[in-house]
Amino acid sequence: MTAFGPFVVATAEEAAVHSDGGWLAAGAWLIPVVPMVVTFLIVFFGKRSPLKGWGMAAATLGFVAVYGVALFVANLGDGIYYEKAIHLADVGTQSMGEHVGEALVFEWGWIVDGLSIMMYALVGVVGFLVFVYAKGYMEGDVRYTWFFASFTLFAGGMLVLVSAPNLIQLIVGWELVGVSSYLLIGHYWEEHENSSAAIKAFLTNKVADVGLFVGAIMVGTSVGSFRFSDIMSTVAEGGGESPLSRFGFWAGVALFIGAMGKSAQFPLHVWLPDAMAGPTPVSSLMHAATMVTAGVYLVGRMFPFYAVDGFADDVRWLILVVGAVTLFLTGLIALVQDDIKKVLAYSTLSQLGYMTVAMGAGAYTAGLFHLFTHGFFKALLFLCAGSVIHAVHSNNMSDMGGLRRPMPITFWTFAVGAYALAGLPLLAGFWSKDEILASLSFAGSAESGLTTAQGGAALANVVLWVAIAGAFVTAFYMTRAVWLTFFGAYKGHANGLARPHESPRIMTYPLVGLAIGAALFGFLNVPGLTTVFTDTVGVRFFEGFHDLEHHATSINWLLALLGTAAAAAGVALGYRIWGPDADTQQARDTFTVPVLYPLLARKYYIDDFYMDGVVRPLRGPVARAVDWFNGHVIDLVVNGAGFLARGLGRYVYAFDQRGLDGAINASAGAASMTGGFLRLFQTGRVQQYAVMIFAGMVILVAGLIIFS
Amino acid sequence: MIITQFLIVGAALFSLGVYGVLTRRNAVLVLLSVELMLAAVNINLVAFDRFVADQLAGGQIFALFVITVAAAEVGIGLAIVLLIFRNRHSANVDELDLMKL
């Protein structure tokens, strides 16, 4: 190992020897397939089964959780790298790239490597806990069975996405989770705004999918194959003249746009807050822990493409900027939200910004580590929010207050989650956020490769300070959330029932489970001490690539201090404003800062812009214009053909009546006239007949004499 | 005596007969005119026989046939005229136009 300063460069010789995972990896195709199959079982047999479909769903997620953890443990030894694909079809012939004349291959398969295993474990464990929680939360719901069918479909789709060995299968999984997101956000579709939110989510993602498809096509056709392993070996061969490096920049931008939609980066973030219309377990699993991380996963899966010089590494400045903007601006909006789920939604947006920033800074492990820890504590926070909502029958923090006494478990787990999210020392969020800050600082220093991009190092330093400010804002709004919900006096009415009480055990046990994860998983990757996470996630890429990523060998105490100080400042300010006085808490919360508040409350007017600038014109004038065109131009062609046929028919009729029938009648008339004329010879008088005979004879004889 | 003298007589008689057939109103007189035509034909036949000097004397024998046929024909013709006269009380051929269309 060569080491200079606190940083270490991984070189090829150190790449671990990996195993192929044995029967565990060979059987890993079950992980995506079982949920997909069980979805259909639930749809067809769920209502008849004793647990109404929940049993099948939870068993499936439990299976995935166990399998994922087993793979995780097995991976800790030598590191598993296994990939298998089943050939489906050959399409056409390629006209460019190294594989001219060969066909594009379509396959279905599964990958078992560190990154996939991390996602299997995340989806499985968090998913299982959320499913258990959902049994209590969705009790008595009118569409209970269908809810679990859609949820299992989501799990299957997500697992298809993360097990995909090629871009096509990833897109299949991407769309599957998009569909199930639509179904689940619109679960309470009786309210029009819920179905509108579902459509908004779907369409925003669809806009971003244009980028995804374009990027996938560009990469696939220039490499000659959609397989990630082929793409990575093309990248490993180096930049220069290969087709992939010619299109690399734009393909990278396009793929990142796709990631922006799914991971809700600015300005395609608008769907995530509205997606809170769905049931809380959905918000917890999909819109915090797993689905929204698919974009970050994609960038991670394509990481060498974005890291190696000559391909898409210039896109990283865009990723940094987008991530930083998202990180900071959405965090600010969380300050003015009354709905507790919206606070957490904007918090999710902000944390996704952190993950994106990490990817942009070239810190693969840091970004994915934050994805992992965030999955646990954000899911936890959402489930706690659901527990509180369940108790007070309202989403709004202005109806809550003083809940820490009646709901102790919820309170303590929420506190653990909030503490982790704020990045305060020792819990998971601290370690993962700190790694991101460290990688940003490294990227901003002279040794990083980002200096080759336009002002890359300076940008990284700016983003570092934005990230630290973001930590302050995060702590600030979380403190507000904690204090408004759990401290002070109870402000709600809970429909005139008895005061709110703790949720049933089926809902609180998952809270505790997730809280343990939120607390402890940070220790998986303490710089310089444990590198469990790095070894797990990174094993595949570190062969064949030099200097792909930089791992710190010790904690950067300065940054850790800065981050903690920012968070502590946020907590202190929050406590100062909303903490001490139970009576003035509500008044202080409704105080609106003059210019800033409307801007934040209207979400920087972006939703208004989309609605008035895009949706309304399309729905109104454009739709009307298209309708006019359809009715008057296209229908004109059809109607015109009808008119022509009718006119033609009239002429044919006239011709038939007067022409044809006339001819026939005329011939009959001619026959009749001839008969009438000939009748005149038939007088009945013999002497006239005799005259005719003699006259004829004379003519004949005369003719004979003359002509012979 | 040359043959044309006899042929002219025969032609004359024949023409008179034709005139009679075509113009006479009485049915009996029409039959009479037909007899005249047949007689004229006989003259022609005998004249040709005399001047061509046929070994079999075909002309004379044919003339005998004609006479026989004429006789038979007159018998039947007159019988028909008699019946017509009984039915229509008139022997005027101009009035026999029942076959008119």
Interface residues (C-beta under 8 A of the other chain):
Chain A: R679 Q682 T683 G684 R685 V686 Q687 A690 V691 F694
Chain B: V18 V21 L22 T23 V30 V93 D94 L96 D97 L98 M99 K100 L101
